Amino acid sequence: MSKEELVVGIDLGTTNSEIAAFVDGMPQVLGGEQAILPSCVGFSDEGKLLVGESARNQYLVYPELTVRSIKRKMGQSEKVTLGKQSFSPEEISSFILRELAQRAQAILGQEVKKAIITVPAYFSDAQRNATRQAGELAGLEVVRILNEPTAASLAYGLSEESEKTVMIYDLGGGTFDVSIVAMAGDVTEVLASHGNNHLGGDDFDQKLINILLNKFQRRHKIDLKDCHPAAYSRLCRAAEEAKKKLSFEPYASVREESLVQKSGKGLHLDVEISREQYEKEIRALLESTMDSVSRAMADAGKTAEQIDEILLVGGSTRTPLVWEMLEEKTGVKPRQDVHPDLCVALGAGVLASRIAGHDIKKVLVDVSPFSFGPSYLGEEDGLPYPYCYHPIIRRNTPLPITRTESYYTSVPYQEAVEISIFQGENPDALKNIPVGQFRVEGLNTREEPNEILCRMNLNIDGILKVTAIEKRTGKSKYITISNAFSTRNEVDIAREQQRLRKIYETSGFSVTDFATDDSDVIDVEAATAGNDASPLKFDMKFAQNSQRANKLLERSCKLIPEVHEEDREDIIDLHERINQALAESDNAQLEESLAELEELLFFVEGNND
């Protein structure tokens, strides 16, 4: 990078913060895998300042020495007490800004003096001035305070010749605002904004925290919130992780061991929360954001038919219910082409680069150019139809990505299912492009429907991995589809569609209806192995370890009621690690965990004899 004037763009967020600058010919969020800095500040018990991940980790043990979500207090006179010291919200924010500036300086090799800092469009003058003051306290010249919706529009690269009316729906960790923006060429005008400076992912976390607190109190008769701050902090972290998982999975398991001690015995929490339960808890909060959407459109004098695009910003927009409610309200499918956590920082970096004199043409992002999903038995025109299609991975989703949806077997005592994966947007699977197929056999036969989880992982190189998981037993099978982005000619499409139609007509196996999670796993062979029309590739080592895992899990489950508590906890912990490795297809971690479980079972079974 040249030693010219340097201007950085900063997203000072409620939950996380990032910094961007012009590097290698384009605006980039700095830091690679460490780009996201938790907006946490604290002091160690020795008085050392902690910012970011270290402060976030300390919050679990010393919440009284740590502060989160300070953005919600910007513009207020209320002080924050950390141990024996008190700070204004601006001072706390300045610690975060300074940490970001120092990171950028280390990466760029230049002193960082000038910055653009973003704020919600709905921020008041007092909050904007407080943000500017925080920057000055951090030693920065605040060149501009930039509205987050405007930053998002820059990140999406929507400066085009055609005129557009765009809704930017920004739901972050602690603030929400929706803006109606008019775009024409390089001109971006915010027509109207509405929102809530005290609504975001933190509130979603609290809903889950309340569930966990109530579960623990009902079981152990202990109120963790009032009496055990460290245990409560652990629950807060667990709830946040569960929320993230429920954005992509049907279920999330929360397992916290020895939260507190009672009579010398550790008291545990082991709870499974479904996405359905989570969405029921947060629906009222999201409905309030829809009220803001209506208000913003009315203030801008726009109807739903006049909205050309809906852009999603902020990590909390990963919640599927957000997408559903917005599309239902406006008839427009939302877009999330840019990483929702980095979008605002990237946009600020675009403007910062322009102010610094760089010629910015466009911002490049890696997204999935296609939607992917399985066919399933549903209804068409009121009649059963075995080729219904609903994408699990949506077109224009940032890569890499993992998504899971859940289906159910269609007939009692069903022993197998055909999983056929398609690429496309049409609700009729046969009008899309088939990309792969495999057969799941050996299902747990029962009269009630079996829940089958379909997990899809698409990496930046276009490698699509599809795993079918029988939730009840934890058995799984998967296929790897290389070159998932490659196009197929019309002859290949017609041939593969005809082949799949015949398979469906003769198989009698289907998977129906959606749900959501990832706790258990099925063993399966690819039905099309050896068929050159199906571009499938199998990792045999992982498949062998998966079978080995199923046997070990079944064997150890039988021992759990009979072993000592300490051994029981070790077995449960290893079960968790094995299931995680299976879910993430991490063969190295799987082999290591299986070896540990085998060694533990050797001693446990020997002692029981």
N, C-alpha and C positions, 0 to 999 in steps of 0.2 A: 504494500500500500504506500502511496506517495505521502510525503510529509506536508501535505496541504492542510488547510483548515479542516478540523475534524468536528463533525456534529453527530451526536448519537441520538437514537430514539429510544425512549424508555416507557415501558408499560408498568406502572406502579400499581400492582393488583392487590386485591383483598387477600387472596390465598397465595398467589405466586406472582413474581415479578421477573421481567426479562429486559435485555438491552440489545439493540440492533445497530448496525453501522454498515457502511459501504466497504465491502471486502471482495477482492478478486472479480471486480467488474459488476457487482450487483449488491443490493441490500441483503443482509443476512442477519438472523438472530445469532448472537455470539455465544459460544460455549459448548457447541456440540451436544453430547448427551447430558451435560451439566448446564444446559441453557436456562433451565427453570430454577429460579431461586425462591424457595419458600419465604413468604413475607412474614417471617418470624424473627423476633429480637429478644434476647435474654441476657442474663448475666450468670456466670457460673458461681458456685458458692465461694470461689476465691476472688470474685469480682471481675472476671474476665468477660469482655463483651463477646457475645455470640450472635451471629447473624446467619439466617438461612437454615440449612439442614441441621446443623449442630444445635441451634436454638429449638428447632422443631422436635428433635430427639429429646432434648432436655425437658420439654414440656410434659413428657410422660412421667417424669420423676419430680421435677420442681416447677409445677405450674405457676406458683407464686413468684417465680423469678423470670417468667417468660410471658410474652404478649403476642397474640395473633390478631389478624383481622383489624389492624389499626386503621385501615382506610375508612371504616365505618364511623370513626370518631373524628375524621378530618373536619376542620372548621369549628370544632367545639372547644370550649375552654377547659373541659374535664382533663385532669392529669391522670397518667398511668403510673401506678406504683410497682416497682420491681425491687423487692427486698426493702432496703432502707432508702432507696432513691425514687424520685418521681420525675416524670418526663411528660412533655406535651406531645400530642399526636404528631406534630410536625417534626419534633426531635427524633421520635421513633422512626418515622418515615425516612428521615435523613440518613439514618444508619443503613437502611436498605439501599437507598440511592448511592451512597458512598461505596458500599460493597459492590454494586453493579459497575460503577465507574472504575473501580480498581481491577475488577475482572477484565473489563474491556481494555484497560490500559496494558495489562499483562499480555493480552492476546494480540493487540494491535501494535504495541511498541511505541505508542504515542500517548501523551498526557491528554486526558479527557477533561475538557473545560466547558464545552457547550452541549446543551441537551434540549430535546423536545420531550415533554412529559405528557402522557395522555391522562384524561379524566373522563368519567361518564358524561354524556351529553346533558344529563339531568342534574349534574353537580351545580350547586349554588355558587354565587360570587365568593362567599366566605370559604367554601371548600376549595375553589380554584386558587384563591390567594394563599390558602394554607399549603396547597401542593407546591406552588411557586416558592413559598418560603422554605419548604422542606428541601427543595433543590438547592436553594442558596445556602442553607445550612450545611449541605453536603459539599459545598465548594464549587457548585455548578452555576454557570450562567444559563438561566432558563430562557432559551430563544423563543419558545412558544408553548402555550398550553393547548394541546390538540384534543378535540373531541374523539372519543373512542370510535363512534360510528364512522367518522371521516377516515380515521386510521384504517378501519376494517375495509372500507371501500378502496383505499389505496393498495392494501395487501391483496385484495381480490383482483386488482388490475382492471377495474371496470371503467377506466377513462377511455371511452370510445367516441366515435363520431356520432353514433346514434344516441338519442336522448332516452333515458330510462328513469323510471320511478322505482326506487329500491327501498325495501324495509330491512333495517338492520336490527336484529333481535339479539341483544347482548345480555346473557345471563351468566354472571361470574360467580365467584365465591361468596361475595357479600353484597353486591349491588346488581341492580337490573335496570336497563333502560331499553326502550324501543324507539327508533328514529325512522322517520320517513324522509328519504333523501332523493333529491333530484340531481341527476348526473347528465352532463353534456360536455363531451370532450374532456378537458382538464379541469372543468369547473364542477365542484361538488358542493351542493347547497342543502343544508339540513332544513327541511320545511317544518318539521314538528318533532318534538320529543316528549316522551312521558316515561315514568318509571318509578322505582322505589329504591332509595339508597340504603335500605335495610332489608333486602331480599336477595337470597342467592343460595349457593351450595351449602353455606354454613347452616341455613335453616333446614335444608334437606337432611344434613347430618343430624341435626337436633331431633328430627322425627325418628330417625333410626336409633339414636342414643336413648330416647325415651322408651323405645321398644326393648332395648337391651337392659336398661335399668329396671323396668317392670318385670322382665323375665327373671332377673337375678334376685330381685326383692321377693317375688312370689316364692321362689325356690328356697332362698336362704334367710329371708326375713332381715335383710340388711340393706340400708339405703346408702349406696355408694356415693351419690352426689354430695350429700351433706357431711358425711363422716370420713370419706376416704378419697382425698383429692388426687392422689397418684393413681389409684385404681380407676377413678373417673376419667382421668386423662387418657389412660389406656383404652377405655371404652370409646372415647372420642376418636382416637386414631383408628380403632377397629371399625367404627361406624363409617368413617370417611372411606376406608378401603372397601367396605361392603358396598357403599354407594357407587364407587367407581366400577366395581365388578358388575353391579346390577344394570349398568348402562349397556353391557355387552352380553351378559349371561342371564339365564332365567332364574338362577338362585345364587345366593351367597352364604357361605358358612362362616360364622363368627365363633372362633374357639380361643378363649383366653384362659390360661391355666393359672391357678393360685392368685386370683385377683386380690384376695385378702385372706388372712389367717383367722381361724376360729377354733379355739381349744387345741391349738398346735397343728391343725389340719388345714391345708389349702383348699379354698373354695373356688370352683371352676365355673366357667360359662361356656356352654356349647349350644349354639342356636343356628338354625337355618332360616333365612329370610327369603321369600320369593319376590320377584319383580312385581308381581300382581299386588302383593301386600304393600310393598314400597310405594308403588304408584298410587294406591288408594290413600296413603298417608299424605302424599305431596300434591294431590290433585287440586285441592283448594288453593294452594299457593300458586300453582301454575294457572289456575283459572283467573287469579288476580292479575297475572301478567297479560292474559287475553283481554281483560278490561282495559289495561294500558294500551294494548294494540288498537282497540276500538277508539280510544280517546285520541291517540296519535294520528290515526287515519282521519278522524273527524276534524281535528285541528288543522291538518294539512289539506283538507278538502278533497280527499281521495277515497275512492271505494275499493273494495277487494279486486274488482275487475281491472282497476288501473295500476295495480301493483305488478311490476314486471319480474322482480326477483325478490327472494327473501334470503338474506345472508345470516348465517348463524355464527355468533362470536361468544367465546367464554366456555370454559370446561363443562359447565352444567348443562349446556345445550346437547351434550351427548345423550342425555336421558331420552329414550325413544318416545315417551309421552309428549315431549316438547314438539317433536316433529309431527306427531299425529294431530295434536290440537291445532297447530298452526295451519297445517294443510286443510283440516276440516273447516277452519274459520275463513280461510282466504281462497282455497282452491289452488294454491300455488305450492309446489313442492320446494321445501327449503333446500339451500345449498350449504355445504360445509367443505368447500374445496381446500381451504387452508386450515392448518392445525389450529383448533379453537383456542388453545392455550397460548399460541405464539402469534396469532393473527394480528392483534393490536400492536404488539411490539414491532412486527415486521412492517406494518403500515407506517408506524412512526419512523422506522428506519428508512422507508421510501422517501418521506418528506424531508428527513434529516439529510439524506443523500442529495436531494435536489437543492436544498438550501446551501449545502457545501459546494455546489457547483457541478455535480455529476449529472450526466445525461441519462436519465432513467427511462427506458422504453417500456419494460414490462417486468413483472415478477414471475419467476418460474417456480412451479410447485409440482410435486409428483403425486398424482392421484390415480385411482383406478378408472380407466376409460369405460369400463363396462360394469353392469350389475351381474351378480352371481347368486344362484339359489337352487334349491331342489324342487322337483315336482312333487305334488302331494294330492291325496284324494280330498276333494272339496265339492263345492256345488257350482254349477253354471246353469243359469236360467231355471233355478229351482230343482235341478236334477243332479245326482251324483256324477262327478267328473274326475277321473284319475290323473288328469294332466294340469291341475291348477298350479300356479307359480306365484311365489312371492319372494323377492330378492332378500337375502340375508346381508350380503355386501352390496351397497348401493353405488351406482355410478358416481364418479367425482369425489369419492371418499379418499382422504389422504392416506398414503401408504407409509409404513406397513400397517395392516389392520387385522384384528381377530374379532369375529362376531359369532354368537351362538343363538340359535332358536330351538324351540322344542316342539316336537310333533307327537302323535299317538298312533299306535297300531290300529288297524281298521276293523279287524274281526277278532272274536274271542279265540284264545289259545293259539294265536299267531306265532309261528316259529321263526319267521324270516321276513325281511323287507328288502325291496330294491331301492337303492338310493341313486337317483339320476340327477346329475348336476347340469344346469343350463346357464347360458350367458344371454342376457337380454332384458327387455323391459315389459314385454307383453304378458298379461295375466294368464294367457294360454301357453303352457310350457312348450307345446309342439310348434309354436310360431317363433320360438327362440332358438338359439344355437346350442346343441348338446356338446358338453365338453368332457364328460366322464361319467362313469357308472360303476357301482359295486354292490355286492349283495351281503347283507348282514344275516347270519344264521345263528342258531343256537340260542334264541331269545328265551327268557324265562316265561314259560307258557302259563297263562292265567286267563281267567274269564274277563277281568277288567282290562281296559286298554293299557298297554305298556307305554311309558314315556320314553321317547327316543330323542336325545339331544343331537343336533347337527351343528358341529362347530366348523367354521371356515376360517382359514388363515391365509392371507394373500400378502406376499412380501413384495419389496420394491422391484424385484426382478421378474415379477409376473408368475411366480411359483405359487400355485393354489393347493393348499392341503385341506382335505375334507375328512373329518372324523365323525363317525356315528357312535353314539354312546348310549347304552341302555342304563338309564339312571338308577334303576332298582338294584342292579347287580354290579354295575361298574365295569362291565365288559365293553370292549371297543374294537372297532376296525377302522381303517382309514385308507385313503388313496392320496397320492401326490400327482398333481396335474401340471406338467411343465408347459411353458409357453401359453399360459391361460389368456394372455392378451392377443395372441396371434389370431388373425381372421381366417375364416374358412370360406371356400368358394361355394357357390349355390349347389353344385353337384354333390359336394361332401355333405352339406347341410341336409339336402333332401334324402341322401342315402342313410345318414345317421338317424334322421327323424323316422324314416320308415323302419329301420332296424329297432329303434326304441319302442315304436308303436307295437310291433309284433311281440316284443318282450313283455310289455305291459299287458297285452291282450291274453298272453298265456301264463303270466306269473301268478296273478291273484294276490300279489303282495303290494301294499302301499303304506305310506305314512301320512297321517292326517292331522290337521289342526296345529296351531302354534301355542307356545307357552314360553318358559326360559330358566337355566343354571348349568352347572358343570361339576357334579360331584362324583358321578360313578361312570363305569365304562364297558362294550360288546366285542366279541372276537369274530372276525369276518374274512372271507376270501374275496378277491375281486372277481366278479362274475365274468368280466371280459378279459381275464388274463390270457395272453396269447392272441388276442384279437387286435390286428394291426389298425383297425378303424378307431380304436380307443386309446388315446395317448396317455396311458397310465404308467406310473413307475412306483415301485415299492421299496421301502427301506427294510430289508429282511431282518437286519439285526434288531431294529426297534420292534418289529413285529414279534420276534422271538422273545424279547424282553417283556413285551406286553403280555404275552401268554404266561410267561414265568411270573409276572406280577399278579395276574389273576389268581393263579394257584396259591401263591404265598399269602395274598390278602385273604382268600377263603380259609386257608389253613390257620392263619393267625387270629381271624375273627372268632373261631371256635374256642381259642384259648383265653380270650379276653376276660370272660367271667370268672376264670379259675386262677388267674395269676395275681401276684401282689400288686398293690396300687402303683408302686414305682415302675414296675415292668409294664403295667397296663398303660400308663401315661407314655412310656417310651414307644410302645407298639402303636398307639394312636397317633403319636407325632410322626412316626415313620409312614403310617398309612397316609397321612396328610401330604408328606413330601413325595410319596410315590404317585399319588393321584395328581399332584401338581406337575410332576415331571411328565406323566402321561398326557395331561392336558396341554402342556407346552411342547410336547414331543422332544423333550430334553433327554437324549439317550444317556449322556454321561452322568447326569444327576440320577436318572433312573437306575443305572447299574450300581452306582454308589449306595443308594438307599436300599436297593434289593439285597446287596451284600450285607449291610448292617442288619436288616431284618432277619436274614438267614442266620447270622451269627447270634442274634438275640434269641431266636426261636430254638437254636441248638441248646443254649443254656437253660432256657425256660422249660422246654420239654424234658430235658434231663433232670431238672429239679422236681418236676411234677411226677416223674417216674419214681 
